[in-house]
Amino acid sequence: MWKIVNIKLTKLCCVCKHWWDPGSSALRPKNTGDFWEFEFSARRTCTVRKTPQPSWGYCLKFERKDF
């Protein structure tokens, strides 16, 4: 299921550069500026925690990806 999020205002794992998704397969732009869709059920490995994290997760080591 895909959800919509404002990437400038959120600190979700799917927008964090530590969430290992090199092809950004779980994140795609919408037709308006800062709003993007993300795959809610996606899980990728966090390079900080070294464990799989859900796309909707969050932690204090958040760093936004460069878009």
C-alpha positions as a LaTeX table, in Angstrom:
\begin{tabular}{lrrr}
\hline
Residue & $x$ (\AA) & $y$ (\AA) & $z$ (\AA) \\
\hline
Met1 & 0.00 & 0.00 & 0.00 \\
Trp2 & 1.41 & 3.40 & $-0.98$ \\
Lys3 & 1.08 & 6.40 & 1.35 \\
Ile4 & 1.75 & 10.08 & 0.64 \\
Val5 & 4.18 & 12.14 & 2.71 \\
Asn6 & 5.80 & 15.59 & 2.60 \\
Ile7 & 9.52 & 14.74 & 2.50 \\
Lys8 & 10.54 & 18.15 & 3.89 \\
Leu9 & 8.44 & 17.74 & 7.06 \\
Thr10 & 8.84 & 14.05 & 7.89 \\
Lys11 & 11.54 & 11.96 & 9.55 \\
Leu12 & 10.48 & 8.54 & 8.28 \\
Cys13 & 13.07 & 5.86 & 7.52 \\
Cys14 & 12.13 & 5.80 & 3.82 \\
Val15 & 13.42 & 9.39 & 3.52 \\
Cys16 & 16.58 & 8.78 & 5.59 \\
Lys17 & 19.94 & 8.23 & 3.87 \\
His18 & 20.78 & 5.44 & 6.33 \\
Trp19 & 17.84 & 3.32 & 5.10 \\
Trp20 & 19.47 & 1.09 & 2.46 \\
Asp21 & 17.38 & 1.46 & $-0.70$ \\
Pro22 & 19.89 & 2.39 & $-3.44$ \\
Gly23 & 17.33 & 2.41 & $-6.25$ \\
Ser24 & 14.70 & 4.22 & $-4.14$ \\
Ser25 & 12.24 & 1.50 & $-5.12$ \\
Ala26 & 10.05 & 2.21 & $-2.08$ \\
Leu27 & 9.85 & 5.95 & $-2.71$ \\
Arg28 & 8.56 & 7.84 & $-5.74$ \\
Pro29 & 7.66 & 11.50 & $-6.41$ \\
Lys30 & 4.10 & 12.70 & $-6.76$ \\
Asn31 & 3.24 & 15.37 & $-9.30$ \\
Thr32 & 3.57 & 18.19 & $-6.74$ \\
Gly33 & 6.83 & 19.48 & $-5.20$ \\
Asp34 & 7.64 & 18.02 & $-1.80$ \\
Phe35 & 4.94 & 15.32 & $-1.74$ \\
Trp36 & 6.17 & 11.79 & $-2.40$ \\
Glu37 & 4.63 & 8.32 & $-2.15$ \\
Phe38 & 6.27 & 5.56 & $-0.13$ \\
Glu39 & 5.58 & 1.83 & 0.13 \\
Phe40 & 4.20 & 1.40 & 3.64 \\
Ser41 & 5.01 & $-2.32$ & 3.87 \\
Ala42 & 8.63 & $-2.01$ & 2.63 \\
Arg43 & 11.51 & $-3.06$ & 4.92 \\
Arg44 & 15.17 & $-2.30$ & 4.27 \\
Thr45 & 18.32 & $-2.53$ & 6.36 \\
Cys46 & 19.31 & 0.54 & 8.35 \\
Thr47 & 23.07 & 1.12 & 8.05 \\
Val48 & 23.15 & 2.63 & 11.57 \\
Arg49 & 21.11 & 0.00 & 13.45 \\
Lys50 & 22.22 & $-2.90$ & 11.19 \\
Thr51 & 18.69 & $-4.37$ & 11.25 \\
Pro52 & 15.73 & $-4.29$ & 8.83 \\
Gln53 & 13.51 & $-1.27$ & 9.50 \\
Pro54 & 10.04 & $-0.49$ & 8.13 \\
Ser55 & 9.63 & 2.44 & 5.75 \\
Trp56 & 7.39 & 4.19 & 8.30 \\
Gly57 & 9.92 & 3.80 & 11.13 \\
Tyr58 & 11.93 & 6.60 & 12.66 \\
Cys59 & 15.00 & 7.12 & 14.88 \\
Leu60 & 17.13 & 9.90 & 16.35 \\
Lys61 & 19.96 & 9.36 & 13.80 \\
Phe62 & 17.76 & 10.63 & 10.93 \\
Glu63 & 19.51 & 12.37 & 8.01 \\
Arg64 & 17.44 & 13.34 & 4.96 \\
Lys65 & 18.40 & 11.87 & 1.58 \\
Asp66 & 19.50 & 14.28 & $-1.14$ \\
Phe67 & 16.76 & 14.49 & $-3.75$ \\
\hline
\end{tabular}
